[in-house]
Amino acid sequence: MSGDSLATVLLAMLALLLVSAGIQDARTREIANWKNAAIAVLAPFYWWACGLAVWPDMAAQLGIALVVFALFVAAFQFGWMGGGDVKMIGALALWLPLVPLVWMLIVMSLIGGVLTALLMIEHRLRRRTTQIEIPYGVAIAIAALFALREPLFNHFGVIA
């Protein structure tokens, strides 16, 4: 299998994991640890398939992912995000170069804000008094799929 073919297979696996995690979070408000671990473990194989050099490319990707993970661990500490969401963002940061990662985080925030507003409206209309749990994994998965459209579709020569 060539590097391009392997990269395509790995991207498809990532897309399936993202869809699965988003659906699971919408249903149960949890993301399975094995899904986040699979996303993280597959990233170095993707780096290899894409021909990234160990230094500085892979090192930079790992460093960026660690910084992003640390920032979102702080959000978890304040109770702003769930642990599965933080792990998913950290794992995804291993896959995306800096600019697509920043765009993914912006799109994630926008989708998450809309999702939060919709759930707050639904919560008030039903006159619920319980705490709202936002399935932020849905926003993360959609934003990541949006960020992946470029390597997935342009790989086949389709303009995204």
C-alpha positions in Angstrom: 0.0 0.0 0.0 1.4 3.4 -1.0 1.7 6.3 1.4 -1.1 8.1 -0.3 -3.4 5.1 0.0 -2.5 4.5 3.6 -3.1 8.2 4.4 -6.6 7.9 2.7 -7.4 4.8 4.7 -6.3 6.5 8.0 -8.3 9.6 7.2 -11.4 7.4 6.5 -10.8 5.6 9.8 -10.6 9.0 11.6 -13.8 10.1 10.0 -15.6 7.0 11.1 -14.3 7.4 14.6 -15.4 11.0 14.7 -18.9 10.2 13.5 -19.2 7.4 16.0 -17.9 9.6 18.9 -20.3 12.4 17.9 -23.3 10.0 17.9 -22.2 8.4 21.2 -21.9 11.8 22.8 -25.3 12.9 21.6 -26.9 9.8 23.0 -25.0 9.3 26.3 -23.1 12.5 26.9 -19.9 10.4 27.0 -17.1 9.6 24.5 -15.5 6.2 24.9 -11.8 6.4 25.9 -11.0 3.7 23.3 -12.2 6.0 20.5 -10.0 8.9 21.7 -7.1 6.5 22.2 -7.6 5.2 18.6 -7.6 8.7 17.2 -4.4 9.5 19.0 -2.6 6.2 18.2 -3.5 6.4 14.5 -2.0 9.9 14.1 1.7 8.8 14.0 0.8 6.3 11.3 -0.8 9.2 9.3 2.3 11.3 9.8 4.4 8.5 8.4 2.1 8.0 5.5 2.3 11.7 4.7 6.0 11.6 4.8 6.5 14.0 7.7 10.1 14.2 9.0 10.7 13.3 12.6 12.4 16.7 13.1 10.9 19.3 12.9 7.5 18.1 11.5 6.5 15.3 13.9 8.1 17.1 16.9 6.1 20.3 16.0 2.9 18.4 15.6 3.4 16.7 19.0 4.3 20.0 20.7 1.2 21.8 19.3 -1.0 18.9 20.4 0.5 19.0 24.0 -0.1 22.8 24.2 -3.7 22.4 23.0 -4.4 19.5 25.3 -3.0 21.5 28.3 -5.2 24.5 27.5 -8.3 22.3 27.3 -7.3 20.5 30.5 -7.6 23.9 32.1 -11.1 24.2 30.7 -11.9 20.8 32.2 -10.6 22.0 35.6 -13.0 24.9 35.5 -15.9 22.6 34.6 -16.3 24.1 31.2 -15.8 20.8 29.3 -16.0 17.1 29.9 -12.9 14.9 30.0 -13.9 13.0 26.8 -14.2 16.2 24.9 -10.7 17.4 26.1 -9.1 14.0 25.2 -10.8 14.2 21.7 -9.5 17.7 21.0 -6.0 16.7 22.2 -6.1 13.6 20.0 -7.3 15.6 17.0 -4.5 18.1 17.5 -2.1 15.3 16.6 -3.7 15.1 13.1 -4.1 18.8 12.1 -1.3 21.3 11.3 -1.6 24.6 13.1 -3.7 26.6 10.7 -6.3 23.8 10.1 -6.3 23.1 13.8 -7.1 26.8 14.7 -9.9 26.8 12.1 -11.2 23.6 13.6 -11.3 25.1 17.1 -13.1 28.2 15.7 -15.7 26.2 13.9 -16.0 23.9 17.0 -16.7 27.0 19.2 -19.3 28.4 16.8 -21.1 25.0 16.5 -20.8 24.5 20.2 -22.3 27.9 20.9 -25.3 27.2 18.6 -25.7 23.8 20.2 -25.6 25.3 23.7 -28.2 27.9 22.8 -30.5 25.4 21.2 -30.3 23.1 24.3 -30.9 26.0 26.6 -34.0 27.0 24.7 -35.3 23.4 24.7 -34.5 23.2 28.4 -36.5 26.3 29.2 -39.4 25.3 26.9 -39.7 22.0 28.8 -39.3 23.8 32.1 -36.6 21.5 33.3 -34.6 22.4 36.4 -31.8 20.0 36.0 -28.3 21.0 34.8 -27.9 21.1 31.1 -25.3 18.7 29.7 -23.9 19.8 26.3 -22.8 17.0 24.0 -19.8 19.1 22.9 -18.3 16.0 21.2 -20.9 16.6 18.5 -19.4 20.1 17.8 -15.9 18.7 18.0 -16.7 15.9 15.5 -18.4 18.2 13.0 -15.7 20.8 13.2 -13.0 18.1 12.7 -14.8 16.6 9.7 -15.0 20.1 8.3 -11.3 20.5 8.7 -10.6 17.1 7.2 -12.6 17.9 4.0 -9.4 19.3 2.4 -7.2 16.3 2.7 -10.0 13.8 2.1 -11.5 15.4 -1.0 -8.5 17.1 -2.6 -6.6 13.8 -2.3 -9.0 12.4 -4.9 -8.7 15.5 -7.1 -12.1 16.9 -6.1 -12.2 20.6 -5.3 -13.6 21.1 -1.7 
